[in-house]
Each structure stands twice: as C-alpha cells, then as structure tokens.
Amino acid sequence: MYYIQRKDRRYLETVDEFATYREARAMLTEYRISDYSAEYYISGRACHEWRESGKASEKAGAVS
C-alpha cells in the first residue's frame, strides 16, 4: 500500500491510501495543487492515527 501524508508546521497525518504507486502519484499532484499550506508526499507507512482508527480497513471495504 502507498499512503499520502500531509505535513504542516505542527502535524503529520495520512490523508489517503492507494494500492498502486501510479494511483498515489496521480493523486499526490491533486493534493499539492489544492493545498499550498502543507507538504504532501508518498509513504510506505500510514501514520499511527490512521492505523488505530481503522480507516485503512474501512477504505478497503468500500473499494471491494
């Protein structure tokens, strides 16, 4: 899985996840265009809150 991370002066958060790098790269561009106030990048790991909240499993269930 590939995760898009959003990092600003205070926080780091995972905002989305993708099965392929190609999808993640395409959406990374969209996130960067839509929000100039933070840095966005692709990561191989989700943040702690993302894993604990179950968003990964919720999103996977919605896609299947």
C-alpha positions, -999 to +999 in steps of 0.1 A: +000+000+000+010+036-006-001+064+016-003+102+010+010+121+040+002+157+048+027+176+069+024+211+081+043+230+108+026+211+136+011+179+124+016+148+103-014+129+090-022+103+065-049+116+041-053+088+016-042+053+006-037+035-027-030+000-039-006+012-067+022+038-068+007+051-101-026+060-084-008+076-055+014+097-077-016+110-097-035+120-065-004+135-049-004+161-077-040+169-069-034+173-032-004+196-038-025+218-062-054+220-038-035+229-006-004+250-006-002+254+032+013+219+037+037+195+022+024+162+007+044+131+000+040+094-006+050+070+021+050+032+026+036+036+061+004+052+074+005+074+105-004+059+139-038+075+140-047+061+105-038+026+116-055+029+150-088+044+137-093+016+112-096+040+082-074+016+062-098-013+066-129+010+061-115+023+028-105-012+016-140-024+024-155+004+004-134-003-026-140-041-027 
